[in-house]
Amino acid sequence: MSTATEVTDSTFKEEVLESGLPVLVDFWAPWCGPCRMVAPVLEEIAQQYAGLLKVVKVNTDANPNVASQYGIRSIPTLMIFKGGVKVDMVVGAVPKSTLASTLDKYLPETK
């Protein structure tokens, strides 16, 4: 069972930028209501796309360097990285279907 991994300022490069798989990064904070709403969706995505996609979470309060490096102004912000490069982002709590269709553009065919 795959779940979202916590990533910090110090592990971001290794976990996200050097990952062999595309990575969905959830920039969130514990006090953020919409972040809590999107958390179960991310867990479902992590399980559904296990082996194709890595899902990680960055607490913006505890890890301000990565958040400021990527210009995070509102949370939740979900960024997709592929080959160490940010290729897309979704801001706000979105339905799973919206997130899945965005992710599908960057993943190998799953059928």
C-alpha positions in Angstrom: 0.0 0.0 0.0 1.5 3.2 -1.1 1.0 6.5 0.8 2.2 10.0 0.6 5.7 10.5 2.0 6.7 13.6 4.1 9.5 15.5 2.4 11.5 18.3 4.0 13.8 21.1 2.7 16.7 18.7 3.2 15.2 15.7 1.4 13.4 17.5 -1.4 16.2 17.2 -3.9 16.8 13.5 -3.4 13.1 12.5 -3.1 11.6 14.8 -5.8 14.2 16.2 -8.2 16.3 13.0 -8.4 13.3 10.6 -8.5 13.1 8.2 -11.4 9.3 8.4 -11.4 7.1 11.5 -11.9 6.4 13.1 -8.5 3.2 14.7 -7.3 4.2 17.2 -4.5 1.5 18.4 -2.1 2.4 21.8 -0.5 0.2 22.0 2.6 0.1 23.1 6.2 -1.7 21.5 9.3 -4.0 24.6 9.8 -5.2 24.6 6.2 -8.8 23.3 5.8 -8.7 22.6 2.1 -5.4 20.8 2.6 -7.2 18.4 4.9 -9.9 17.9 2.3 -7.5 17.0 -0.4 -5.4 14.6 1.8 -7.6 11.5 1.3 -7.7 12.2 -2.5 -3.9 12.1 -2.5 -3.8 8.8 -0.6 -6.2 7.3 -3.2 -3.9 8.7 -6.0 -0.8 7.2 -4.3 -2.5 3.8 -4.2 -4.0 4.0 -7.7 -0.7 5.1 -9.3 1.7 3.0 -7.2 4.8 2.2 -9.3 4.0 4.9 -11.8 4.0 8.0 -9.6 5.5 9.1 -6.3 3.3 11.2 -4.0 5.0 13.4 -1.4 3.9 16.1 1.0 5.8 19.3 2.0 4.6 21.1 5.1 5.1 24.7 4.1 5.3 25.9 7.7 8.1 23.5 8.6 9.9 23.7 5.2 9.8 27.3 4.1 12.8 27.1 1.7 11.3 24.7 -0.8 7.9 26.6 -0.6 9.6 29.9 -1.3 11.8 28.4 -4.0 8.7 27.4 -6.0 6.7 30.5 -5.2 4.0 28.9 -3.2 1.5 31.6 -2.3 -1.6 29.7 -1.6 -2.2 26.1 -0.3 -2.9 23.5 -1.1 -0.7 23.7 -4.2 0.0 20.4 -6.0 3.0 20.4 -8.3 4.0 17.7 -10.8 7.7 17.1 -11.3 9.1 14.9 -14.0 12.9 14.4 -14.5 13.6 17.0 -11.8 11.6 19.7 -13.6 8.2 21.2 -12.6 5.9 20.3 -15.5 2.5 21.3 -14.1 0.6 22.5 -11.0 -2.9 22.6 -9.6 -3.8 25.2 -6.9 -6.6 24.5 -4.4 -8.6 21.5 -3.4 -9.7 19.9 -6.7 -11.8 16.7 -7.3 -9.9 13.5 -7.8 -11.0 13.3 -11.5 -9.4 16.7 -12.2 -6.2 15.7 -10.6 -6.1 12.3 -12.3 -6.6 13.8 -15.7 -3.8 16.3 -15.1 -1.5 13.4 -13.9 -2.4 11.2 -16.9 -0.7 13.6 -19.2 2.7 12.9 -17.6 2.4 9.2 -17.0 3.0 6.2 -19.3 -0.2 4.6 -20.5 -1.8 2.8 -17.6 -4.2 0.7 -19.7 
